[in-house]
Amino acid sequence: MMPDSDSSSLSTTSATTTASSSPAYLTGEKDDLLLPSPSEICRIFHDGQATWANILSMVDDFLPGRWPTTSLDPYITLMDVPGLPAKLPRGKKIYGRPLWRVPRLETALTHTEDTDKDWDPELVHGRRVDFNLETESPLHCRLSSEAASHLLFDSTETADSIAVLTLCWSYILSVRLLEMQGQQVKYTRHRLRPQRGESDEPGLVRLDGASPALVRWLCAVLSPELGWSGSGKGLPPWAASLQEHLVIKTSEPVPDSPSPPSSTEATELLLEFCRLFNLETEGNQNKQWDQLAPCRAGFFAALALPFYRFMGLRPQFPFPRLTCPDGSRFDDTSGTSIRGYLRDLRYFMTLSLNPLSLGSTLWSVFWQPDIDCNLVSPWLAAVLDILEPAIKAKNLEKLLKAFALRRPRVALWWLALALLGDLSILDWIRRYATTCTEKYGYGSLSPPDPMFSAWTGTKQSFLDQEITACYMEPSDQIPWADILRRRFDFNLQGSGPMLLSWRPFGYVAKRSVEPDLWPYLETRRARQYESFLWYSTTKEGFHTSDPDPGFRRNTGRSIEVARDDLMRLSPGRECHENHHSINQEPSKTSTLRMMSFLVEDATGSRHWSNAAMSEQSRQHPWLRGWEGLATMEVGCRGSAEAIEGVLGEWIRGEYDGGDQAQGELVTRVSGHSR
């Protein structure tokens, strides 16, 4: 309900709560400044249960091994993703910035004939994004009977081959990056030695009938010590090796090959390997369901290797057991999609090399656009309540199909993580639902990334939604969500408070909002993603590229529609208030993050008055000890006083001693202003 008063709806309510309840649980209070009411908590909890129970019930419509249609197509994630530059520097990093089109309503007043015709004032650079191109050592993978991959496959052919296929794709991704850097690839002295004779044991790969080039390549790719390297010092982020020794059997001696395959040649060897063992590459897609082909599974898993490295996870696979069958169903048309992945590899590489943003995408599977940030706790508690039986049973296939039915573009990355085999991702879900962090000792990956949202076509937060109305009168009550959307447009390069996924709650009168924002609250023109600008620094200097508009505009290809199911269901029943034991941390964390946004205006100035709340509101239990209040004013006030003192010295002539004295003045002022 929209309030009638002219002041903030947050500041007119009570700023106190009773102390009778445990601080660990969210019990709710009526008419509280920040806490939701008990009835709201119950309603959202039961809505969450109904919503996710309905999704799980739809999973039962799919037989084992059958997945929602289009949910296994990697192209649904590309949308406007920029391709990694075809020519890369030989350095550890490459950088880039998104370009946003932001309405500048004052442009018509300031434009003159002398204005640079190439300058577009509505194009605004976003924050800098770093991409690591190099790592010191390969990611070590292990073979285990406890690998999560065992829980995903209804047939043995994918489980038996996923380790080999993932390492093959690891090589293809790595070598393609080295080629883009102009590096040469070579075999090292490390390799497996093919054996002859009969045996049947775990870790066996029988390559009877394989070409010498395929055998030599696999001997390098599957070696415990990396069997290939580039001409530089480091390795690409996808570099990986198996900890255990596999056994490669051949019927004929294999001549040595002096040079390893290029990424294109390796892709053809990969297809030969699939042909040798009758491993599907295309899947079995129809209008009702899709099937995960082994070669595609290996591709997904390899794309997640940089994320595993970033999060300190350990890939683990089932023991390979591969013997050439009699006959082959692999026809000449097979491999079309695999060659397509190679052709478009630059776009997949961009997503794969951005683990922080990938993390934000993962947790958006639980995001609900119409949930206020102080009601996150009951929503996530309900999600966990419904999913816990599947988590406890380690029913990965059921969980991932539920994710695919809800958010198919997000579910692909959850599938990729599961294919790499570390079951700790199940514990992440439990931990996130109760604390909004996924792994102890790591900063949360849950804050949204509007750039990644635009790249993948997957909304992650209220910032990705359009403003809800135009506000023309000073007395208009404006949702805080709309105000924060407009403020964010003025701070696209900022690295201030972590972004907030969940919808801010409350309203404020327009007259209480900074005047700079008024013209933008009177229009529904919205910020739009435009393109991405790559740049790098080398010994030769600074290099930049033309703006990259992304996959769809670069290729002219359409993307398969993959619709999200974000409808919130309601069971239509009531329960006893304060009946549920719900951890308050997700709601409190999200609400305090909202407060960090409220106190910062469009110019970046942080002050309590920007939140349009009374001074009494500072005493709310959730705000006591909140560092946002301690640092935003005291630190700024101290800096201002220090700068004022230095300027006073300058006025008195204490810096008239030439260039050295002037330099000291600049140093002192800039030091205090940081």
SVG drawing of the C-alpha trace seen along z (x, -y; Angstrom):
<svg xmlns="http://www.w3.org/2000/svg" viewBox="-7 -35 68 95">
<polyline fill="none" stroke="black" stroke-width="0.4" points="0.0,0.0 1.3,-3.5 1.6,-5.9 -0.2,-9.3 2.3,-11.4 5.0,-13.5 7.9,-12.1 9.6,-8.7 7.4,-5.8 10.4,-4.3 10.9,-7.3 7.3,-7.6 7.1,-4.2 8.4,-3.0 12.2,-2.6 12.1,-0.1 11.4,3.6 10.7,5.7 13.7,7.6 11.7,10.7 12.8,12.8 16.1,14.4 18.3,12.2 19.2,15.3 15.6,15.6 13.4,13.4 10.1,13.0 8.8,9.7 7.2,6.7 4.2,4.7 4.8,1.1 8.6,1.4 11.2,-0.7 13.0,2.3 11.5,5.5 8.6,7.1 5.4,8.0 4.8,11.5 1.9,11.9 4.2,10.9 6.9,13.5 4.3,16.3 2.8,15.3 6.2,15.2 7.3,18.5 4.2,20.3 4.4,18.6 8.0,19.9 6.9,23.4 4.1,23.4 6.3,22.0 9.2,24.4 7.0,27.4 5.2,26.7 8.5,26.6 9.7,29.9 6.4,31.5 7.0,30.6 10.4,32.3 8.6,35.6 7.4,35.3 10.9,35.9 12.3,39.4 15.9,39.9 18.3,38.5 15.7,36.3 15.9,32.5 13.6,29.6 13.9,28.6 16.6,26.0 17.9,26.1 21.1,27.9 21.8,25.5 24.9,23.4 23.9,20.7 21.0,19.6 23.5,17.9 25.3,15.8 22.8,13.1 25.0,9.9 28.2,11.4 31.3,9.8 33.9,12.1 37.3,12.2 39.5,10.2 40.9,12.3 44.4,10.9 45.3,10.9 48.4,9.4 51.0,11.8 50.2,10.6 48.4,11.9 45.3,9.7 43.1,8.0 40.6,5.3 37.4,3.9 34.4,1.7 30.8,1.9 29.2,-1.0 25.7,-1.9 23.3,-4.2 21.9,-6.4 19.3,-9.2 20.8,-12.6 17.8,-14.9 20.0,-18.1 21.8,-17.3 19.4,-19.3 20.1,-22.4 23.9,-22.2 24.4,-21.0 25.9,-23.5 27.2,-23.4 30.7,-23.3 30.1,-20.1 32.2,-17.1 30.0,-15.2 31.6,-11.9 30.8,-12.5 27.6,-10.8 26.9,-12.2 24.4,-9.3 27.2,-6.7 28.6,-6.1 31.5,-3.7 30.8,-1.2 33.2,0.3 36.4,1.8 36.4,5.6 39.6,7.7 40.1,11.0 42.9,13.3 44.6,14.9 47.3,16.8 47.8,19.1 50.9,20.6 50.0,24.3 47.3,26.7 44.2,27.4 44.7,30.9 41.7,33.3 41.2,36.6 39.3,39.8 36.8,40.9 33.9,43.2 32.3,40.4 32.3,37.9 29.0,36.0 29.0,37.0 27.9,40.5 24.6,39.0 23.8,37.3 23.8,39.9 21.3,42.5 23.8,44.3 27.4,45.3 28.8,43.8 28.9,40.2 30.2,41.2 32.8,43.4 34.0,40.6 33.5,37.3 37.0,37.2 38.6,37.6 36.2,35.3 36.7,32.5 40.4,32.6 40.2,32.6 38.1,29.5 40.5,28.0 43.2,28.4 41.1,26.9 40.2,23.8 43.7,23.4 45.4,23.7 42.9,21.4 43.9,18.7 47.6,19.3 46.9,19.0 45.1,15.7 48.3,14.5 50.5,15.7 52.2,18.4 53.5,21.7 52.3,24.9 54.6,27.8 54.6,31.3 56.6,31.6 58.5,34.6 55.6,35.8 53.2,38.3 51.5,41.6 53.0,44.6 50.5,46.8 50.5,50.5 49.6,53.5 47.7,56.6 44.4,57.4 43.2,56.1 40.0,54.8 40.6,52.3 39.4,48.9 41.0,46.1 41.3,48.0 41.1,46.3 41.4,48.8 42.3,47.0 42.3,49.9 41.8,48.4 42.7,44.8 44.9,42.6 48.5,42.1 47.8,38.4 44.9,39.1 46.8,41.6 49.8,39.2 47.5,36.3 45.6,38.3 48.9,39.5 49.8,35.8 46.3,34.6 45.8,37.4 49.3,37.3 49.5,36.5 52.2,34.0 51.0,31.6 52.0,33.0 51.8,29.7 52.8,26.1 52.9,22.7 56.0,20.7 55.4,18.3 55.9,18.8 52.3,19.3 49.4,21.4 45.8,20.6 43.1,20.6 41.6,23.8 44.8,25.9 44.1,29.1 45.6,32.5 44.6,35.8 46.3,36.7 46.0,40.5 47.6,42.5 45.3,43.8 46.0,46.9 46.0,46.5 45.9,49.7 46.6,50.0 46.9,53.0 49.6,51.5 52.8,49.6 52.3,45.8 54.9,43.6 55.8,40.4 54.5,37.0 56.7,34.0 54.1,31.3 50.7,31.1 47.5,30.3 46.1,26.8 42.7,26.0 41.1,26.8 43.0,30.1 42.3,31.0 38.6,30.6 38.7,33.0 40.7,35.5 38.0,35.0 35.4,36.0 37.4,39.0 37.5,40.0 33.7,39.7 33.3,41.7 35.6,44.4 33.5,45.0 30.1,44.1 29.8,41.1 27.0,38.7 27.8,35.1 24.5,33.6 22.1,34.9 18.6,36.1 16.6,32.9 12.9,32.7 10.0,30.4 9.4,31.9 12.8,32.8 16.6,32.8 19.4,35.3 22.9,34.4 25.4,35.7 28.8,36.7 30.8,34.4 28.6,31.4 28.9,32.4 32.7,32.2 32.4,28.8 30.2,27.5 32.6,28.9 35.6,27.4 34.0,23.9 33.6,24.1 37.3,24.9 38.3,21.2 35.4,20.9 36.6,24.1 40.1,22.6 38.8,19.3 36.7,20.9 39.3,23.5 37.2,26.5 38.7,29.8 37.4,31.4 36.7,35.1 35.5,37.6 34.4,41.2 37.1,43.6 37.1,43.9 36.3,47.3 36.4,47.0 36.5,49.9 35.8,49.6 32.4,51.2 31.6,53.1 30.1,51.0 29.5,47.2 26.4,45.0 28.4,41.9 27.5,40.4 29.1,37.8 26.7,35.0 27.7,35.6 30.0,33.0 28.2,30.0 27.5,28.4 31.0,29.2 32.6,27.4 30.2,24.6 31.4,24.3 34.9,23.9 33.9,21.3 32.2,19.3 34.7,20.1 35.7,16.5 32.2,15.7 32.1,18.7 35.6,17.9 34.5,14.4 31.8,15.9 34.2,18.6 36.9,16.1 34.6,14.0 34.1,16.2 32.9,13.4 30.1,12.5 29.4,16.1 28.8,16.5 26.3,13.7 24.4,15.6 24.4,18.8 22.5,17.4 20.0,15.6 18.2,18.9 16.6,18.2 16.0,14.5 12.3,13.5 11.6,10.0 8.7,9.2 10.3,10.1 11.4,7.2 14.9,7.4 13.7,7.7 11.7,10.7 14.6,12.6 14.9,14.9 11.4,16.5 11.7,16.8 15.1,18.7 13.9,20.7 11.0,21.9 13.2,22.8 15.5,24.8 12.6,26.5 11.4,27.8 14.8,28.6 16.3,30.2 15.1,33.8 16.7,33.7 19.9,32.2 20.1,34.7 19.5,37.6 22.2,36.0 19.6,36.1 21.5,33.7 19.5,34.5 16.3,33.5 17.8,30.2 19.3,29.2 16.1,30.0 14.2,27.8 16.7,25.0 16.3,25.5 12.6,25.2 12.8,22.0 15.9,20.3 17.4,22.3 20.2,19.9 21.3,20.1 20.9,23.8 23.5,24.4 26.2,23.1 24.9,25.2 25.1,28.2 28.7,27.3 29.7,27.1 28.1,30.5 29.8,32.1 33.2,31.2 32.2,33.4 32.7,31.5 29.6,32.2 30.3,29.3 28.1,27.2 25.2,28.9 26.4,27.4 26.6,24.0 22.9,24.1 22.2,24.8 24.6,22.1 23.4,19.5 19.7,20.0 20.6,19.3 23.5,16.8 23.5,15.3 27.1,16.5 28.0,19.8 31.4,20.7 33.0,20.1 36.0,17.7 35.0,16.3 33.2,13.1 29.7,13.7 29.2,14.1 25.5,13.2 25.6,9.4 24.3,9.0 26.2,7.8 24.0,5.8 26.6,6.1 26.6,9.9 22.8,9.8 22.8,7.9 25.3,10.3 23.3,13.4 19.7,12.1 19.2,13.1 17.9,10.5 19.5,10.7 18.1,7.8 15.7,4.9 18.3,2.8 17.7,4.9 14.0,3.8 12.5,0.7 11.3,-2.3 7.6,-1.6 6.0,-5.1 6.7,-8.8 6.6,-11.1 5.6,-14.6 4.5,-16.3 6.7,-17.1 4.2,-15.3 4.3,-12.0 5.3,-9.0 8.1,-7.2 9.2,-3.6 12.8,-3.5 13.4,-0.9 12.8,-3.5 15.0,-6.1 17.9,-3.6 17.6,-2.6 18.0,-6.2 20.9,-6.8 22.7,-3.8 22.6,-5.3 24.8,-8.1 27.3,-5.8 28.0,-3.1 31.7,-3.2 31.4,-3.2 32.7,-0.5 30.8,-1.6 28.4,0.6 27.9,4.0 24.9,4.1 21.6,5.4 19.5,8.1 16.3,8.0 13.8,5.2 14.1,2.3 11.0,1.5 9.3,-1.8 8.4,-5.0 9.6,-8.6 8.1,-11.9 9.7,-13.4 10.4,-16.6 12.7,-14.7 14.8,-13.4 17.9,-15.3 16.8,-17.7 19.5,-16.3 17.3,-13.2 13.9,-14.9 14.1,-15.0 14.9,-11.3 12.0,-10.4 9.7,-12.2 10.5,-9.9 10.5,-6.2 13.5,-6.2 15.8,-3.5 19.4,-2.7 20.4,-0.2 23.4,2.0 25.2,0.9 28.5,2.6 31.8,3.6 35.2,1.9 38.3,4.1 41.7,2.7 45.2,3.8 48.5,2.4 51.8,3.8 55.4,2.6 54.4,0.9 51.7,-1.1 47.9,-1.2 45.8,0.7 42.0,0.5 39.5,2.1 36.3,0.9 33.2,1.4 31.9,4.9 28.1,5.0 28.0,8.7 27.1,12.1 23.7,11.5 24.7,8.3 28.1,9.6 26.8,12.8 23.2,11.9 22.1,15.1 19.0,15.3 19.1,17.0 16.7,19.8 14.1,18.4 14.6,19.8 11.9,18.4 12.2,18.0 9.4,19.1 9.4,16.5 5.7,16.6 5.1,16.6 2.4,19.0 0.3,18.6 -1.3,21.5 -4.1,19.3 -3.8,20.5 -2.8,18.8 -0.6,20.1 0.2,19.1 2.5,16.1 6.0,16.6 5.5,20.3 8.6,20.8 12.2,20.8 13.7,18.6 17.3,17.2 17.2,13.4 20.7,13.1 19.6,13.1 17.0,10.4 19.2,8.3 22.2,8.5 20.0,7.5 18.3,4.7 21.7,3.2 22.9,3.4 19.8,1.5 20.7,-1.1 24.1,-1.5 22.3,-2.5 19.8,-4.8 22.5,-7.0 24.3,-7.7 22.9,-10.3 23.3,-10.7 26.6,-12.6 28.1,-9.9 27.9,-11.9 27.0,-9.7 25.0,-11.2 22.1,-10.0 19.8,-12.7 19.9,-11.0 17.8,-8.2 15.0,-10.6 14.9,-9.0 14.7,-10.6 17.7,-10.8 15.8,-8.5 15.9,-5.8 19.7,-5.3 18.8,-3.6 17.1,-0.7 18.6,2.7 19.6,3.6 21.5,0.3 23.4,0.4 27.1,0.9 26.5,0.7 29.8,-0.5 28.0,-2.3 26.9,-5.0 30.3,-5.3 32.4,-5.7 30.2,-7.7 30.2,-10.9 33.1,-10.7 35.6,-9.9 34.3,-12.4 34.1,-15.1 37.6,-14.4 38.9,-14.7 37.0,-17.9 38.4,-19.4 41.9,-18.4 41.6,-19.8 40.2,-23.0 43.3,-23.3 45.7,-22.8 43.9,-25.4 44.1,-27.8 47.9,-27.3 48.0,-28.0 46.0,-31.2 48.5,-32.4 51.3,-31.9 52.9,-28.9 53.3,-27.2 55.0,-30.0 58.3,-28.3 58.3,-27.3 57.5,-24.0 58.5,-21.8 56.2,-23.6 53.4,-23.6 53.9,-19.9 53.6,-19.3 50.3,-21.2 48.8,-19.0 50.0,-15.9 48.4,-16.8 45.1,-17.9 44.8,-14.8 45.8,-12.5 43.0,-13.8 40.4,-13.7 40.8,-10.0"/>
</svg>
